[in-house]
């Protein structure tokens, strides 16, 4: 038991010896002057309450951020701390409810997928599709296929309805379907590539 619920607000349990409690203002709430509310110290040394920590981290998630960074100021400076908190630390010190944990974890998973995985919006229904075979530009949308009662496929490169033979890794048969990065490299005047040359062609 790490909290006491009072009037709907999350509170730390003063008997929890696994947390380091401090008697100073909440570093995430510049208007905090309530000395009756127990604060705990994060790994970076800044003081928080479950409510302020939950609110700050939720706002980061709503902005599509994958990292929980401390907004507190470094001692005697106007510079932000910027320390990264793990989700495990946030979950524990924000005393996330079951519903909040579900929201946080689903949002983190969706943001990570959009950042690190092969996802694009279908040109037909606009739903997000994952390209499972990275060597094939032809991708089927199950939503459009169900709606149209026939197979709907689009090109991952030009984002138009697929034309031509399937199982292609270079282009489909739509006009103008080219790999623009490859075209830049092929038309670059530099013939002996260094790392700097490579990036100059990609600009």
trRosetta pair geometry for C-beta under 8 A, 3 or more apart (Angstrom, degrees):
i j d omega theta_ij theta_ji phi_ij phi_ji
1 13 5.7 95 122 -61 86 158
1 16 7.8 -135 96 -76 62 104
2 12 6.6 -46 164 -141 76 64
2 13 5.4 -136 -163 12 27 111
2 16 5.3 55 -129 -94 70 152
2 19 7.5 104 -151 -29 106 131
2 92 7.3 -109 -166 -170 175 74
2 95 5.8 -157 101 -108 113 108
3 10 5.3 -49 -148 -163 144 81
3 11 5.5 125 -162 68 81 51
3 12 6.3 -59 -106 -104 63 24
3 13 6.0 -103 -65 -35 11 86
3 50 6.6 22 -108 -49 124 165
3 95 4.7 92 -57 -159 133 152
4 11 4.5 -35 61 75 82 116
4 12 7.7 0 15 88 84 21
4 13 5.9 119 -32 -89 88 70
5 8 7.1 15 -176 -99 96 14
5 9 7.3 153 -155 68 56 40
5 10 6.9 -30 -103 -103 68 47
5 11 7.1 -180 -85 22 21 93
6 9 5.8 -28 72 57 74 91
6 11 5.7 27 13 -14 107 137
9 51 5.9 -30 -157 -65 97 132
10 49 7.9 143 88 154 89 87
10 50 3.7 -90 109 103 121 141
10 51 5.8 165 48 -58 94 75
10 54 7.2 94 32 -17 145 142
10 94 7.8 54 101 166 160 52
10 95 4.8 171 -177 83 135 129
10 97 8.0 -136 -81 -47 126 92
11 37 7.2 -124 -122 -146 96 79
11 38 6.5 85 -171 37 88 106
11 49 8.0 -34 -117 -165 53 101
11 50 6.8 -134 -80 20 14 128
12 16 6.4 -105 179 32 93 131
12 19 6.4 -109 -156 82 133 164
12 21 7.0 172 112 -97 153 110
12 38 4.6 -108 55 98 112 126
12 39 8.0 140 7 -107 140 5
12 40 5.7 139 -83 -42 155 114
12 49 7.7 -124 -18 -144 102 65
12 50 6.6 164 -52 -32 75 109
12 95 7.4 -161 -86 -45 62 139
13 16 4.4 98 77 -29 97 103
14 21 7.1 21 -132 -70 69 165
14 38 5.9 -150 -81 -94 86 155
16 19 5.0 38 110 15 112 108
19 40 4.6 -52 179 -131 123 127
19 41 7.8 147 177 37 79 68
19 93 7.3 130 -121 -108 118 89
20 40 6.4 107 69 -162 54 75
20 41 4.4 -41 91 41 109 113
21 38 5.8 -43 -140 -171 123 102
21 39 6.7 121 -157 78 69 51
21 40 5.7 -52 -97 -99 58 62
21 41 7.4 -175 -105 -8 10 87
22 39 5.3 -50 65 92 82 105
22 40 7.2 114 13 -140 84 16
22 41 5.2 81 -21 -56 122 102
22 47 4.9 -107 68 -100 129 120
23 35 7.1 37 -166 -156 88 95
23 39 7.5 152 -95 41 23 105
24 39 6.8 -86 59 62 59 150
24 47 5.5 171 75 -13 94 162
25 29 7.6 -129 170 78 92 81
25 32 4.9 141 -162 90 88 104
25 33 6.8 -22 -109 -93 108 46
25 39 7.9 91 144 -53 14 161
25 47 7.0 134 93 77 39 134
26 29 4.2 22 94 39 124 101
26 32 3.9 75 32 9 104 171
26 37 7.7 -16 -50 95 118 126
26 39 5.8 -162 -88 -106 72 127
26 47 5.9 -121 -120 112 39 96
26 48 6.1 64 -150 -129 89 34
26 49 5.4 -45 -107 -9 131 98
26 52 5.1 140 176 -14 137 165
27 46 4.0 -101 62 -169 158 103
27 47 5.0 122 -10 51 97 69
27 48 6.6 -59 46 -67 88 66
27 72 3.9 13 155 -113 126 123
27 73 7.6 -145 -162 26 105 68
28 46 7.4 97 -43 146 81 125
28 48 5.4 37 1 -115 124 90
28 49 7.8 -128 51 29 114 73
28 52 4.0 142 84 155 122 121
28 53 6.5 154 7 -73 165 52
28 55 7.7 147 142 68 130 101
28 56 5.2 -90 -160 -44 134 142
28 71 6.5 86 -122 59 77 105
28 72 6.6 -67 -68 -66 61 90
29 32 4.0 84 97 -35 111 110
29 49 7.5 -15 3 22 133 112
29 52 4.7 -106 -33 -110 110 134
32 37 7.7 -93 -159 59 114 132
32 49 7.7 170 -121 -10 146 125
32 52 7.5 -39 -61 -68 138 145
34 37 4.7 49 110 3 115 109
37 49 5.7 -8 150 -106 124 138
38 49 7.5 120 83 -117 52 88
39 47 4.2 34 157 -179 135 110
39 48 6.4 143 -157 64 89 22
39 49 5.7 -70 -104 -68 72 72
40 47 7.1 152 75 -148 26 66
40 48 6.2 -33 64 64 75 76
40 49 7.8 117 17 -104 79 33
40 93 5.6 -145 89 -144 136 107
41 45 6.1 -19 -170 -146 111 33
41 46 7.1 148 -150 74 66 25
41 47 5.8 -40 -93 -92 64 64
41 48 7.9 127 -113 18 19 77
42 45 6.9 -39 71 28 74 20
42 46 5.2 -4 36 60 114 77
42 47 7.7 -156 0 -82 82 15
42 48 5.9 54 -41 0 105 120
42 53 7.8 153 -74 -107 118 127
42 70 6.6 172 95 -98 156 127
42 83 7.7 154 122 88 124 132
42 85 6.3 -64 -165 -97 126 126
42 89 7.0 83 -151 159 87 127
42 93 6.4 167 -97 100 77 175
43 83 7.1 -151 89 148 91 139
43 85 6.7 150 31 -114 111 81
43 89 6.1 -58 -17 -136 118 156
44 70 5.0 -96 44 -25 159 164
44 72 7.3 162 103 51 128 126
44 81 5.5 95 157 170 145 139
44 83 3.6 167 -91 47 136 160
44 85 7.4 -88 -14 -71 111 90
46 70 5.6 146 21 -162 145 131
46 72 3.8 178 -117 -1 148 167
46 81 6.2 -106 -41 -31 133 166
46 83 8.0 178 2 38 115 126
48 52 5.4 -144 -158 79 81 110
48 53 4.3 66 167 -58 140 106
48 93 6.4 76 78 148 127 122
48 94 7.9 -46 137 -83 136 67
49 52 4.8 85 50 11 85 100
49 53 6.8 -161 79 -5 40 89
50 53 6.0 -63 -145 41 26 108
50 54 6.1 27 159 -20 65 110
50 93 7.0 -156 -98 153 68 53
50 94 5.4 107 -153 -165 68 37
50 95 4.2 -26 -130 29 135 112
51 54 5.9 -56 -146 36 26 110
51 55 6.3 24 157 -18 63 110
52 55 5.8 -57 -147 38 30 111
52 56 6.2 27 158 -18 66 108
53 56 6.0 -55 -144 37 29 108
53 57 6.2 18 162 -10 64 112
53 90 6.6 -173 164 -147 113 75
53 93 5.7 -76 153 115 176 95
53 94 4.2 -136 107 -92 112 86
54 57 6.3 -66 -145 43 24 102
54 58 6.0 25 159 -20 64 112
54 94 4.3 127 -69 -168 74 113
54 95 7.7 -62 -55 57 118 68
54 96 6.7 146 -108 -92 106 73
54 100 6.6 -44 -144 -154 119 151
55 58 5.9 -58 -144 36 25 111
55 59 6.5 27 157 -21 62 106
56 59 5.8 -57 -154 32 30 111
56 60 6.8 30 150 -19 64 103
56 71 6.5 -141 -152 11 132 124
57 60 5.5 -47 -151 31 38 114
57 61 6.6 40 150 -18 65 102
57 68 5.2 -5 -121 -124 102 118
57 85 7.9 -78 -94 72 121 131
57 90 5.3 114 -103 -159 161 135
57 94 6.3 -73 25 -77 140 154
57 104 7.4 11 133 -119 118 121
58 61 5.6 -53 -151 36 36 112
58 62 6.3 38 151 -22 67 105
58 100 7.9 -77 -81 -149 115 103
58 103 7.9 16 -122 117 101 129
58 104 7.7 -89 -95 -88 72 90
59 62 5.6 -51 -147 34 34 114
59 63 6.7 28 153 -14 63 106
60 63 5.9 -64 -156 39 32 107
60 65 4.1 -68 176 59 88 133
60 67 7.7 -93 172 84 138 47
60 68 6.1 147 72 -110 162 61
60 69 7.4 153 -116 29 145 76
61 64 7.7 58 -179 -65 35 15
61 65 6.6 -90 -78 56 28 79
61 103 7.9 107 125 139 160 92
61 104 6.5 -121 -80 -127 158 65
61 107 4.7 56 -175 127 122 147
61 108 7.1 -67 -121 -61 110 71
61 111 7.5 -133 -149 -29 72 145
64 111 5.6 159 -159 -123 65 118
65 68 7.7 120 121 -77 118 42
65 69 7.8 -92 174 8 143 99
65 111 7.6 -1 81 -168 17 160
66 108 6.7 99 -137 -144 72 78
66 111 5.3 -170 -80 122 88 127
66 112 6.2 103 -123 -76 127 75
66 115 6.6 -52 -47 -4 143 161
67 84 5.4 -55 -173 -130 114 112
68 84 6.6 106 72 -161 61 64
68 85 4.4 -57 101 61 115 95
68 86 7.7 -33 47 65 119 4
68 87 7.0 135 -4 -83 131 55
68 90 5.2 -88 -161 -63 178 142
69 80 7.9 52 144 146 111 126
69 81 8.0 173 169 89 79 82
69 82 5.4 -18 -173 -150 115 49
69 83 7.0 150 -153 73 64 32
69 84 5.7 -36 -95 -94 69 62
69 85 7.5 179 -92 9 19 80
70 80 7.4 168 103 171 71 89
70 81 4.2 -35 100 85 118 125
70 82 6.4 -50 60 11 79 8
70 83 4.5 16 15 50 125 84
70 84 7.8 -125 -6 -66 83 18
70 85 6.5 100 -54 -31 88 104
71 80 5.9 -52 -153 -145 46 117
71 81 7.3 57 102 36 6 95
72 80 7.2 117 76 -154 32 66
72 81 4.7 22 73 -8 82 130
73 77 6.3 -165 173 80 98 71
73 78 6.4 -47 -141 -139 127 28
73 79 6.6 115 -153 70 75 40
73 80 6.3 -67 -101 -103 52 40
73 81 6.7 165 -154 -36 4 82
74 77 4.5 3 78 48 100 122
74 79 4.9 -3 21 77 118 95
74 80 7.4 69 -18 123 84 10
74 81 5.6 142 -65 -88 70 63
85 89 4.8 -118 -174 81 95 125
85 90 5.2 109 124 -55 124 92
86 89 4.7 98 57 4 82 99
86 90 7.0 -149 95 -2 44 86
87 90 5.5 -56 -147 41 36 112
87 91 5.9 42 154 -26 70 106
87 104 7.2 150 -151 148 110 125
87 105 8.0 95 -177 -91 145 75
87 108 6.9 9 -98 -94 143 166
88 91 5.7 -49 -143 33 27 114
88 92 6.5 21 158 -15 61 109
89 92 6.0 -62 -150 39 29 107
89 93 6.1 0 166 4 69 113
90 93 6.6 -69 -134 50 24 90
90 94 5.3 10 173 -6 67 122
90 96 7.6 46 129 -36 79 121
90 104 7.8 -173 112 -159 125 153
91 94 6.5 -56 -124 46 14 100
91 96 5.0 -62 -146 17 65 125
91 101 6.3 55 -136 -108 110 99
91 104 7.3 -174 -90 86 90 158
92 95 7.4 9 170 -73 30 49
94 100 7.6 -131 125 137 118 146
96 100 4.0 -136 -162 96 91 119
96 101 4.7 120 125 -60 128 78
96 104 6.4 -54 -137 -2 154 142
97 100 4.6 94 48 8 75 102
97 101 7.0 -136 92 -6 38 86
98 101 5.8 -52 -148 34 29 112
98 102 6.5 31 153 -19 62 105
99 102 5.8 -54 -151 35 31 112
99 103 6.5 30 152 -17 65 106
100 103 5.6 -54 -148 38 34 111
100 104 6.1 34 155 -20 68 107
101 104 5.8 -54 -142 38 30 110
101 105 6.0 21 162 -13 66 112
102 105 6.2 -60 -141 41 24 104
102 106 6.1 20 162 -15 63 112
103 106 6.2 -61 -144 39 24 106
103 107 6.1 20 160 -16 63 113
104 107 6.0 -64 -149 40 24 108
104 108 6.2 22 156 -18 64 111
105 108 5.7 -51 -141 37 30 112
105 109 6.2 32 157 -20 63 107
106 109 5.7 -56 -147 36 29 112
106 110 6.3 27 156 -18 65 107
107 110 5.9 -55 -146 37 30 109
107 111 6.3 27 157 -16 65 108
108 111 5.9 -58 -145 39 28 109
108 112 6.1 28 156 -19 65 109
109 112 5.8 -56 -146 37 28 111
109 113 6.3 30 155 -21 63 107
110 113 5.7 -54 -148 34 30 112
110 114 6.4 27 155 -16 64 106
111 114 5.9 -56 -148 38 31 109
111 115 6.2 23 155 -15 65 112
112 115 5.8 -63 -145 41 29 108
112 116 5.7 -17 174 18 69 116
112 117 7.8 63 128 -11 66 101
113 116 6.9 -73 -123 53 19 81
113 117 4.7 -27 -162 24 63 130
113 119 6.1 68 144 -32 91 143
113 130 7.7 -66 -177 -91 114 117
114 117 7.3 -20 -59 47 12 89
114 119 5.7 -77 -112 61 54 140
114 128 7.7 -67 -95 -142 92 150
117 130 6.2 -27 148 -130 124 107
118 130 6.0 95 85 -162 77 66
118 131 4.2 -72 132 50 129 96
118 132 7.9 -168 71 -60 125 23
118 134 6.4 -172 -50 -96 161 92
119 128 5.1 10 -175 -176 113 110
119 129 6.9 156 -149 75 63 37
119 130 5.4 -33 -92 -92 76 66
119 131 7.8 -161 -80 4 27 76
120 128 7.2 165 86 -146 19 67
120 129 6.1 -26 65 58 69 87
120 131 7.3 28 12 -28 103 106
120 156 6.7 144 23 -142 150 78
120 159 7.2 -126 159 -102 139 106
121 126 5.2 -5 -180 -155 112 56
121 127 7.1 156 -148 77 68 16
121 128 5.9 -45 -93 -92 60 60
121 129 7.5 118 -133 12 14 84
122 125 5.1 16 87 48 128 76
122 126 6.1 -92 64 -38 76 11
122 127 5.4 9 19 54 119 68
122 128 7.6 -155 -11 -93 82 11
122 129 5.2 84 -60 -22 93 123
122 141 4.4 72 -125 -104 143 142
122 143 6.9 -176 32 53 164 116
122 144 6.3 -161 163 -24 145 123
122 154 6.5 143 -150 18 74 146
123 126 7.9 28 -136 -72 13 55
123 154 5.4 158 27 -136 109 155
123 159 5.0 132 -60 168 124 84
123 160 6.5 -38 52 -105 173 29
123 161 7.2 -122 79 -51 128 63
124 141 5.9 -169 44 57 125 161
124 143 7.9 176 93 89 113 97
124 144 4.2 41 101 -95 151 142
124 152 5.9 0 -30 163 168 144
124 154 6.9 -156 -19 -50 100 132
124 161 7.5 72 -64 -82 106 94
125 141 6.5 166 23 162 111 144
125 143 4.8 -101 56 108 164 127
125 144 5.2 -156 -20 -65 114 88
125 147 7.0 139 -79 5 130 150
127 141 7.1 127 61 -158 105 114
127 143 5.1 80 28 7 149 159
129 139 6.0 120 137 152 139 133
129 141 5.7 -86 -83 -103 141 82
131 134 6.4 98 122 -91 110 54
131 136 7.8 -167 -171 75 105 76
131 139 5.4 -79 -105 -95 88 132
131 156 5.6 40 -90 -106 145 143
133 136 4.2 19 109 27 121 111
135 169 5.0 -40 -180 -96 67 125
136 139 7.6 139 112 -65 93 65
136 166 7.3 20 -162 170 119 83
136 167 5.6 -56 -118 -126 112 44
136 168 7.0 86 -146 52 64 38
136 169 6.4 -66 -88 -78 33 74
137 155 5.4 13 148 -155 109 75
137 156 4.6 -136 -155 37 67 98
137 157 5.2 -23 -146 -14 132 104
137 168 5.5 -41 36 89 108 84
137 169 6.3 147 -22 -122 93 28
137 170 7.7 -92 -15 51 137 24
137 171 7.1 -2 35 -119 169 18
137 172 6.2 -135 106 -45 128 91
138 153 5.3 11 -173 175 91 131
138 154 8.0 157 -148 78 52 25
138 155 6.8 -33 -94 -100 53 58
138 156 7.6 -97 -39 -9 12 94
138 162 5.2 61 -129 -123 92 146
138 166 4.6 -92 46 -142 170 82
138 167 6.8 -47 27 -36 128 28
138 168 6.4 86 -26 34 103 83
138 172 7.0 113 -78 -90 85 113
139 153 6.4 155 77 -155 35 78
139 154 6.0 -29 65 64 88 72
139 155 7.7 125 21 -125 86 12
139 156 5.3 86 -13 -60 123 98
140 145 6.2 24 177 -50 103 136
140 151 6.2 -55 -132 -164 118 94
140 152 6.8 117 -154 79 69 52
140 153 4.9 -44 -91 -94 65 83
141 144 4.1 50 94 22 121 108
141 145 6.2 170 90 -17 61 87
141 152 5.2 -38 54 94 97 107
141 153 7.4 171 7 -101 73 32
141 154 6.6 29 -22 4 112 108
142 145 5.4 -54 -141 39 32 117
142 146 6.3 33 158 -20 65 105
143 146 6.0 -58 -153 35 27 107
143 147 6.3 21 153 -15 64 110
144 147 5.6 -56 -141 41 33 110
144 148 5.7 13 166 -3 70 115
144 152 3.7 -73 115 67 117 155
145 148 6.5 -64 -135 48 21 96
145 150 6.9 -109 -148 98 65 28
145 151 5.3 -2 -123 -123 109 39
145 152 4.9 -144 -68 22 63 85
146 149 7.5 19 -176 -73 28 46
148 152 5.5 98 32 -49 142 119
152 161 7.2 -74 -163 -129 82 100
153 161 7.2 92 82 -164 54 65
153 162 4.0 -24 108 12 100 137
153 166 7.5 -40 162 -105 168 110
154 159 6.5 17 161 -156 123 39
154 160 6.5 -173 -154 99 91 22
154 161 5.5 -65 -103 -107 76 36
154 162 5.6 -153 -114 -36 15 81
155 158 4.8 20 94 44 131 85
155 159 6.5 -88 79 -36 78 17
155 160 5.6 6 33 53 111 67
155 161 7.7 44 -3 108 84 11
155 162 5.3 134 -50 -97 76 69
155 163 7.8 -37 -43 22 123 69
155 171 7.7 24 -158 -166 138 53
155 172 4.2 -108 -93 -5 132 138
155 174 6.3 -126 3 12 153 129
155 177 6.0 -45 152 -132 162 135
156 159 7.5 14 -161 -73 18 61
157 171 6.2 -93 72 -117 157 63
157 172 7.1 177 47 0 111 91
157 177 5.6 91 96 -168 118 92
157 178 7.6 -160 156 76 130 14
157 179 6.4 -73 -143 -80 130 69
158 171 7.6 56 -25 -152 114 87
158 172 6.7 -110 26 39 119 109
158 174 5.2 -146 82 79 157 136
158 176 6.5 118 -125 101 132 82
158 177 4.0 -81 -35 -109 136 87
158 178 8.0 68 -73 16 104 42
160 163 7.6 -14 109 -6 111 102
160 172 7.5 -147 70 70 96 140
160 174 4.8 114 71 -111 139 165
160 177 7.4 -109 34 -80 116 112
161 174 8.0 131 68 -74 55 128
162 166 7.4 32 167 -97 145 80
162 172 5.5 -133 -146 -134 67 148
163 172 5.3 110 55 153 68 110
163 173 4.0 -100 114 66 101 96
163 174 5.1 127 29 -54 122 71
164 168 7.0 21 107 -27 118 150
164 172 5.2 166 40 -172 118 69
164 173 3.1 135 -47 -18 121 114
165 168 6.3 112 91 -50 83 109
165 173 7.9 94 14 -35 61 115
168 171 6.6 -61 147 66 132 29
168 172 6.2 149 66 -86 145 55
170 179 7.2 -92 -161 -17 58 118
171 174 8.0 -123 170 49 95 75
171 177 4.3 138 -165 116 104 102
171 178 6.1 -17 -95 -92 136 40
171 179 7.2 -125 -69 -25 94 80
172 177 5.1 -67 49 155 74 174
173 177 7.4 36 51 30 7 139
174 177 4.5 93 69 -38 89 121
178 182 7.5 -131 167 64 85 104
178 183 5.6 46 148 -48 128 129
179 182 3.9 45 98 17 115 117
179 183 6.5 164 88 -18 60 83
180 183 5.5 -51 -146 35 35 115
180 184 6.5 40 155 -23 65 100
181 184 5.8 -51 -155 30 32 113
181 185 6.8 29 150 -15 63 105
181 202 6.7 10 -143 -127 91 92
182 185 5.7 -56 -153 37 36 111
182 186 6.2 32 153 -19 69 108
183 186 5.7 -56 -142 39 32 109
183 187 6.1 11 164 -2 67 114
184 187 6.3 -70 -142 48 24 96
184 188 6.3 46 154 -51 62 98
184 201 5.4 140 145 158 97 87
184 202 6.2 107 114 -106 146 42
185 188 5.6 -36 -149 -1 31 120
185 198 7.8 1 -113 -142 104 72
185 201 5.6 86 -100 136 54 141
185 202 7.7 9 -67 -73 85 75
188 197 7.6 118 155 168 141 92
188 200 7.8 115 -147 97 127 86
188 201 3.7 -27 -96 -119 143 125
190 193 6.5 104 126 -89 114 61
190 197 4.5 -156 144 -160 161 121
190 200 7.2 83 -11 76 146 121
190 201 6.5 -117 38 -59 116 115
192 197 7.2 152 97 -22 55 173
193 197 4.8 -148 -140 86 55 127
193 198 5.5 62 -169 -62 112 85
194 197 4.7 102 44 3 69 103
194 198 7.2 -126 93 -9 39 85
195 198 5.6 -49 -154 27 34 115
195 199 6.8 23 154 -11 65 104
196 199 6.1 -60 -152 40 33 104
196 200 6.3 34 152 -23 67 107
197 200 5.7 -57 -147 34 32 112
197 201 6.6 29 156 -17 65 105
198 201 6.1 -64 -160 35 29 108
198 202 6.6 20 149 -17 65 112
199 202 5.4 -57 -145 37 39 112
199 203 6.8 54 154 -38 67 93
200 203 6.0 -37 -155 9 36 115
